[in-house]
Amino acid sequence: MTDLHWLPTIPDWRPRLRALAADPAKAWDEAVALANGRINFVLTNALDEATRRVFPQAPATLATKSVRLAVLGSSTVAHLLPAIRVAGLRRGIWIDTYEADYGQYLQELSDPESGLHAFKPTGILLALDAHHLTAGVTAGMDDATADAALAETKSHLRETWKLARDAFKCPILQQAALPVHLPVLGLNEHRLPGSRARYLARLNEALRPMAEAEGVDILSVDDRAARDGVLAWHDSGLWHRSKQEVSPTAAPLYGDLVGRWLAAKQGRSFKCLVLDLDNTVWGGVIGDDGMEGIAIGQGSALGEAYTAFQDYCRELTRRGIILAVCSKNDEVNAVEPFEKHPDMVLKRGDIASFVANWSDKAGNIRSIAEELNIGLDSLVFIDDNPFERNLVRQELPMVAVPEVSDDPVGYPIALSDAGYFEGLSVTDEDRERTSQYQGNKARDALKASATDLPAYLRGLEMNLIAKPFDRVGLQRIVQLINKSNQFNLTTRRYTDEDILAVMADPDAFGLQLRLLDRFGDNGVIAIIIGRLLEQKDLLIDTWLMSCRVLGRQVEPTTLNLIAEQAKKLGAKRLVGEYIPTKKNGMVKDHYAKLGFTVAAVNDGGGSRNLLDLAEFTPAETFIHVTEG
Amino acid sequence: MANEATVYKELTEVFHDVFMRDDIALTPDLTAKQVQGWDSFKQIEIIMASEEKWNIKFNTRELDSLLSVGDLAKMIVVKTGG
């Protein structure tokens, strides 16, 4: 698989590209945004062309350093250049490219009058194809001849690097050989000295220490091809037709590999991974399912998959990547597994910044960047929830947010394939980094966020479908009533029969609320039971909500619906109770926030709250309500 | 399964993406000579985009025999069992 699967599909990509030139002031940011969509080679070429039309040269105000990259090839590389430029664009880097004349790279390097010298590259990519590298190698060779041929190829490469370095004093990226040759002996191909397949493998192995000694970096397309399959990278039909060794379909990935190298050279690789917790680091919701209920560790495939993801994260910390947590949870619940769950691979000490609260995640991610004193553009945020991903993408476009499914198996793959943390060396300091950040922590410096939440909420096009309890919904209603712990004002548990009784009671109502938005259907996310008491009081017996939809104005919209239902039953006043439990601290002030008067508070912290319906004005929200 | 009409419709999208222009109208006898910028690289882009879109593969002989849009569309219809 060579597609850029970690980037989100942008639904209106084509019209946005067509409109790129319309507002030159915004065109660069827009082009960067489009480059961060999941695009194939055709769209990559189109984006490159459109961008170059608006910007014949680098925009004046870029924060990044522009690059002049010369690509020296022995076969066709022209089709790779747009993808390389777009990979730069993806990272906000302007890249000018130069393609040496077909197979003329040595001459161009040696000749001060050549186009290459006139171009004055600041980076050189040496992309030699497998056929070129194995020219003259044949199965008829004996050991000594094959070894001599390999030594000659190596010294040829060394000389080429020296020529390039002497002429331009710039970083050099050597493409490893793509293993395109077929075996002729078979399983034990290594016994055939002159095997071309074996020759490439030996060369690739020898390249690493040699490049190390010469200060050259490797573009390890051989490793990529081992993961993706050589056939995903190379089409021999196309090789015969157009001498394109790398298939155009793999060009966007090839370009991205080069782009991440250029970014790393400028110190622009990502430095910190911010983790959501529930259903990202473990399966389930800690606040609802508890320590015993979450999926982590041995015993289930799902639990093991989360363990594997945690293990990958810990491996990242050991090479210098900082971990942070950004979770919608009560902090005490969120921390508990890190401190007490025996199957957790990640421990509290692995997390440099731990933010668990109920505020919006964009604001919390800002706080994390401030606390760690690193730029927002060095953060990667991983979350199973598409709502949160899109919120962060919209509010903080400089934060990388990989597109993942709800299957944790894909999380390490997404992080690795995206190459966010491309590193060119490892220092002792890297290995100790997390503990440093822990030591430097300055929790008091967190500023309130300036996120434009209303604009985001408006853009969500939310639709709340309010339906009375019915038999179709019975199972889900009972499940929510018995499972929800956190956003649950009274934590009253009911059976099927209890719900049927509510449905039959003329002095009670039950509501099931479903929330849809432009990203899809969130399912039934809230349950309300109201009961008419004496003196025209309407008791809100049950109000519970899924924490997934917190911060989206569902609460005031729900209150509007409750008030409406209460009036239908002839009520004059709403009575809202808060019954505290270990888990529901987050809704302690729920009714006060909605404008209720606190009538009584008991010793345990529970409260009784009142709202006069004659005085009540329905809140205006961005949610459209449909009666189902 | 794709009939000729839908193939032409979707192939038009492919051409618009490849050439970044929305004014190319596909006809069976349209050839590379009549479209500005349709060189051998664009030809490969069109072929590979079609292979990706319909999940098909053209072999070397088939590619050599493609002379017009009509040839391509016909071959896509055949390959998708239309």
Interface residues (C-beta under 8 A of the other chain):
Chain A: R14 R18 N40 F41 V42 L43 N45 A46 E49 A50 A78 H79 G237 L238 H240 R241 S242 Q244 S247 P248 T249
Chain B: V14 D17 V18 M20 D22 S40 F41 I44 E45 M48 A49 E52 N59 T60 L63
